[in-house]
Amino acid sequence: MISRQHIPFAVALVIGLAYALLARFYFGGPIWKDGLLSNAFLIVMPTGLGALTAHFVPRDAGWWWRRVWAPFLVVMLFFAAAILFHLEGLICLIIICPLFLAGSFIGAISYTTLADPLDRPRDKTLMVAAFALLPFVAAPLEQLIAAPDTFRRVENTVVIDAPAAVVWQHIVRVAPIEGRELPASLTDAIGFPRPVEATLSHEGVGGVRHATFERGVEFIETVDEWQPLRRLSFSIVPNTATIPPTTFDEHVIVGGRFFDVLRGTYELHPLGPGRTRLVLHSRQRLSTHLNWYAGLWTGWVMSEIQGRILVVLKGRCEAG
């Protein structure tokens, strides 16, 4: 079924896929606390994957095949296997895809730059072995360093053609949201639940809001700052009892050891008769070895969620 000239390419893809799966089970095993969210797995391992793939692709295959297309195919095969065998959720794969692709390209380019000038096959074998073993050596060293806590703020703003009194009534309680009220967003495509409604037990400090999202996701928000027509602020605790385990991957679940949303705040700024600037900002915690990268994604997701809520509020206030 495979022509003889294509056998080396098939061998390279199979070995690369086997290496990636081995690393996935190794770093996801019980001996590592945060192995799948480590630099060793998400950055160093893809470089070894790229080097290993480039090593087995024939040199006469061309510059692009050895350094770009073959590593790209191996990464895609690994992602397909991860989905097929339920190793990772779609959200996680989308998030790590840029790291895996960039790392595999860098590994392939680095290996070919260093190994191609070598004459003896034994030296090239030692070179690719060093690339392949590097993530397994780096992992124990990285585990000696505790994942730091990083706190981030995400803010969205909208100008509403309605007085502050009208806007205030729409933010303290959010009536059920219909699908047509929400603008399109990529967060829907990658599986994040859409907002549904927010109730309030009673007005004033100590009031409890229940903010619900699709698929059983609920957040308990306790009001600790109540300034009518000016500011509404609350702490946020996810109601883990109502969130099914299939809604989020364990690495992106809100309230887990890697990510949490701590606070939310609405601020109203009158701009003149019948105009109000509404600001919504939140505070999150990140606890990973790649907070700089994870923060890019959590910031984007939170901004999308908050921005869509503001669009709904703007439409309701102006229609009213």
C-alpha positions in Angstrom: 0.0 0.0 0.0 3.0 2.3 0.5 5.5 2.7 -2.3 9.1 2.0 -1.4 10.2 5.6 -1.7 7.6 6.7 0.8 8.5 4.2 3.4 11.1 6.5 5.1 8.4 9.2 5.4 6.0 6.7 7.0 8.7 5.5 9.4 9.5 9.1 10.4 5.8 9.8 11.1 5.2 6.6 13.1 8.3 7.2 15.2 7.4 10.8 15.8 3.8 9.9 16.8 5.1 7.1 19.1 7.5 9.5 20.8 4.7 12.1 21.3 2.3 9.5 22.8 5.0 8.1 25.1 5.7 11.6 26.3 2.0 12.3 26.8 1.6 9.2 29.0 4.9 9.8 30.9 4.2 13.5 31.7 0.5 12.7 32.5 1.5 9.9 34.9 1.2 10.0 38.7 4.8 10.8 39.3 4.4 14.4 38.0 2.3 16.9 39.7 1.8 19.3 36.8 3.6 17.4 34.0 1.3 18.3 31.2 1.5 22.0 32.0 5.2 22.1 32.3 7.8 23.7 30.1 9.4 20.3 29.7 6.3 18.9 28.0 4.8 21.9 26.2 8.1 23.5 24.9 11.1 21.1 25.2 9.2 17.9 24.2 8.1 19.4 20.8 11.7 20.3 20.0 12.6 16.7 20.5 9.7 15.6 18.4 10.8 17.9 15.6 14.4 16.7 15.8 13.4 13.0 15.8 11.1 13.5 12.8 13.8 15.4 10.8 16.3 12.7 11.7 14.3 9.9 10.0 13.1 12.0 7.0 15.6 11.5 4.1 17.9 14.4 3.4 17.0 14.5 -0.2 13.3 15.1 0.7 14.0 18.9 0.6 14.4 21.7 3.1 10.6 22.2 3.7 9.7 18.6 4.1 12.4 17.9 6.8 12.0 21.1 8.8 8.3 22.1 8.4 5.9 19.7 6.8 7.0 16.4 8.4 7.0 17.9 12.0 3.6 19.5 11.2 2.1 16.2 10.1 3.4 14.5 13.3 1.9 17.1 15.5 -1.5 16.8 13.7 -1.4 13.0 14.0 -0.7 13.3 17.7 -3.7 15.7 18.1 -5.9 13.4 16.2 -4.9 10.5 18.4 -5.4 12.6 21.5 -9.0 13.3 20.4 -9.7 9.8 19.2 -8.6 8.2 22.5 -9.9 11.0 24.7 -6.5 12.0 26.0 -7.1 15.7 25.8 -10.1 18.0 25.2 -10.4 20.2 22.1 -9.9 23.4 24.2 -6.5 22.2 25.5 -5.3 21.1 22.1 -6.2 24.4 20.5 -4.3 26.2 23.3 -1.2 24.1 23.0 -1.1 23.9 19.2 1.0 27.1 18.7 3.6 25.8 21.2 3.8 22.4 19.7 4.1 23.6 16.1 6.7 26.3 16.9 8.7 23.9 19.1 8.7 21.1 16.5 9.8 23.5 13.8 12.6 24.8 16.0 13.7 21.3 16.9 13.8 20.2 13.3 15.8 23.3 12.2 18.2 23.1 15.1 18.8 19.4 14.6 19.4 19.6 10.9 21.7 22.6 11.4 23.8 20.8 13.9 23.7 17.2 12.6 23.8 17.5 8.8 27.5 18.7 8.8 28.5 15.6 10.8 30.0 12.7 8.8 29.5 9.7 11.0 26.0 8.2 11.5 26.9 7.5 15.1 27.4 11.2 15.8 24.0 12.0 14.3 22.4 9.3 16.4 23.9 10.7 19.5 22.7 14.1 18.5 19.1 13.1 18.0 19.1 11.1 21.2 20.2 14.2 23.1 17.2 16.1 21.6 14.8 13.3 22.4 15.9 12.8 26.0 16.2 16.5 26.9 12.5 16.9 28.1 12.8 13.8 30.3 15.9 15.3 31.9 14.4 18.8 32.2 11.2 17.6 33.9 12.7 16.6 37.3 14.5 19.9 37.5 11.4 21.9 36.7 9.4 20.1 39.3 11.8 21.5 42.0 10.3 24.9 41.3 6.7 25.5 42.5 4.3 27.0 39.9 4.0 30.7 40.7 0.6 32.5 41.2 0.0 35.3 38.8 -3.0 37.6 39.2 -4.4 39.3 36.1 -7.1 41.9 35.4 -9.3 41.9 32.3 -11.4 44.9 31.5 -14.1 45.6 28.9 -15.9 48.9 28.2 -19.1 49.9 26.3 -20.9 53.2 25.9 -24.7 52.9 26.3 -27.2 55.4 25.1 -29.2 55.2 28.3 -29.1 56.9 31.7 -27.2 55.2 34.6 -30.5 54.4 36.4 -31.6 52.2 33.4 -28.1 50.5 33.1 -28.1 49.8 36.9 -31.3 47.9 36.8 -30.0 45.7 34.0 -26.7 44.8 35.7 -27.9 43.9 39.2 -30.0 41.1 37.7 -29.6 39.8 34.2 -32.7 38.2 32.8 -32.3 35.0 30.7 -30.3 35.6 27.6 -31.6 34.4 24.3 -29.2 33.1 21.7 -29.9 35.9 19.2 -28.8 38.5 21.8 -25.2 37.1 21.9 -22.8 38.1 19.1 -20.8 35.4 17.4 -17.6 34.3 19.1 -14.9 31.7 18.6 -15.4 30.7 22.3 -18.5 29.0 21.2 -16.7 27.0 18.5 -14.0 25.7 20.9 -16.5 24.7 23.6 -16.8 27.4 26.2 -20.4 27.6 27.7 -22.4 30.7 26.9 -23.9 32.9 29.6 -27.5 32.3 30.5 -28.6 34.6 33.4 -27.7 36.2 36.7 -30.1 36.3 39.7 -29.8 38.3 43.0 -31.1 37.2 46.4 -31.5 40.8 47.7 -30.1 44.2 47.0 -27.2 45.6 49.0 -24.0 44.3 50.5 -24.3 40.6 51.2 -26.6 39.9 48.3 -25.9 36.7 46.4 -25.9 36.5 42.7 -26.1 33.2 40.9 -24.5 33.6 37.5 -25.3 30.6 35.3 -23.9 29.4 32.0 -24.8 26.6 29.7 -24.1 23.0 30.5 -24.6 23.4 34.3 -21.9 26.0 34.9 -22.8 28.3 37.8 -20.9 30.9 39.8 -21.9 32.2 43.2 -21.2 35.9 43.4 -21.4 37.6 46.8 -21.8 41.3 46.7 -19.3 43.2 48.9 -19.6 46.6 47.4 -22.9 48.2 46.5 -23.0 51.9 45.3 -26.2 52.4 43.4 -25.8 53.9 40.0 -22.0 53.8 40.4 -20.4 50.5 41.3 -21.3 46.9 41.9 -18.5 44.5 43.0 -18.6 40.9 44.1 -16.4 37.9 44.9 -16.8 34.8 42.7 -16.8 31.2 43.7 -17.6 28.4 41.1 -20.3 26.1 42.2 -18.4 22.9 41.6 -21.3 20.8 42.6 -23.3 21.8 39.6 -20.5 21.6 37.0 -20.4 18.2 35.2 -16.9 16.8 34.9 -17.3 16.7 31.1 -17.9 20.4 30.7 -14.3 21.5 31.1 -11.0 19.7 30.8 -9.2 19.5 34.1 -6.5 21.9 33.0 -8.9 24.7 32.2 -11.6 24.2 34.8 -12.5 27.4 36.6 -11.7 27.1 40.3 -9.1 24.4 39.8 -5.5 24.5 40.8 -4.4 26.1 37.5 -7.0 28.8 37.0 -9.7 30.7 38.9 -11.8 33.8 38.6 -11.8 35.7 41.9 -13.7 38.9 41.4 -16.0 40.8 39.1 -16.9 44.5 39.1 -19.3 46.8 37.2 -18.6 50.5 37.1 -21.0 53.2 35.7 -19.7 56.5 34.5 -22.3 59.1 33.3 -21.2 60.8 30.1 -24.0 63.3 30.0 -27.8 63.2 29.6 -28.9 59.8 28.5 -25.4 58.3 28.1 -23.4 56.0 30.3 -20.0 54.3 30.0 -20.2 50.8 31.5 -17.0 49.1 32.6 -16.8 45.4 33.5 -13.5 44.0 34.9 -12.5 40.8 36.6 -9.6 39.4 38.5 -8.1 36.0 37.7 -5.5 33.7 39.2 -3.1 31.6 37.1 -0.9 28.9 38.7 1.2 27.2 36.0 4.8 27.1 34.9 3.7 29.0 31.7 1.7 31.8 33.2 3.0 34.2 30.5 1.4 32.0 27.8 -1.7 30.8 29.6 -2.4 34.4 30.4 -2.8 35.2 26.7 -5.5 32.7 26.3 -7.3 33.3 29.6 -7.2 37.0 28.9 -8.7 36.5 25.5 -11.5 34.1 26.7 -12.4 36.4 29.6 -12.5 39.4 27.4 -14.8 37.6 24.9 -17.2 36.5 27.7 -17.3 40.0 29.3 -17.6 41.7 25.9 -20.5 39.6 24.9 -22.3 40.3 28.2 -21.8 44.0 27.7 -23.3 43.8 24.2 -26.4 42.1 25.7 -26.7 44.8 28.3 -26.2 47.6 25.8 -28.9 46.2 23.6 -31.4 45.8 26.4 -30.7 49.2 27.9 -31.1 51.0 24.6 -34.1 49.1 23.6 -35.8 49.8 27.0 
